[in-house]
Amino acid sequence: MELLFVALGGALLGIAARYTVPRRSTHGVLVIPAVGALAASVVWVGLTWLGWAWDGGWIWVASLVIGGLVAAAIAWYVGVRRTAADDVFLASAVKNGVPARA
């Protein structure tokens, strides 16, 4: 049950990251919240395997902080990479014309 709450908290932090990190128009609506939920859940499971108590406060702090940081980092990274790829495509399209899609 706690894992469900951790995933929900990670998704909420992912939503916050989506709307605070610039270039949110370069990725889908659910990508960053899903990354936040996944990262927080993986950290939670890893820490429980390491013996951290599920009812302790530090496992919650670690899972949610790391999940939020991973979501923000991925949002930034995807935005930068997508903007660069779009610029390369635009330069190619201007120079050579838009390629035909199959």
FENMOKA-V778660 format. One line per field, one symbol per residue. psi: psi as a letter, one per 40 degrees, with the letter a starting at -180 (. if undefined). burial: 1 if it has 16 or more other C-alpha atoms within 10 Angstrom, else 0. Layout:
# FENMOKA-V778660
psi = ???
burial = ???
This chain:
# FENMOKA-V778660
psi = ddddddddddddddddddedhifeeeiidedddddddddddddddddddeehheeidddddddddddddddddddddddddddddddddddddddeihihi.
burial = 000001111111111111000011010000111111111111111010000000000011001111111111011101100000000000000000000000
